[in-house]
Amino acid sequence: MEFVHPLLGVGIDAIGGHYLFIKEEELDHRTGKILYLVGYAVTDRSCCGPAGCGYAVVAGHVRSLRYGFSHDKRYISTVEPIEEKLYDEVAKAIRMKDALSQVHFLCEGGGTKVLF
């Protein structure tokens, strides 16, 4: 599937706060290179009080890295979704590199699976 890389360091405003990606990484895994992004979210405009979290978004196994550009000049890569049986193992490896509370796995056809 095609993955359009988000811009790093550019905050996205949401109703309760904002989020942004701070870095892009490749995890060397026994099944091949895995592309993921690290970011954080801050809830600072919510009626429930302030909060925040660090997270990763796992795009998938790299098939073709940064092979082209989108209409808005962001890189495009081709990735294969991670098999669900590997989620725990991959999430653990990512958390060993970065202190994160959530790891989101992109799914074929849209949507995500989240490990807390």
Secondary structure, 3 states (H helix, E strand, C coil): CEEECCCECCCEEECCEEEEEEEEEEEEECCEEEEEEEEEEEECCCCCCCEEEEEEEEEEEEEEEEEEECCCCCEEEEEECCCHHHHHHHHHHHHHHCCCCEEEEECCCCCEEEEC
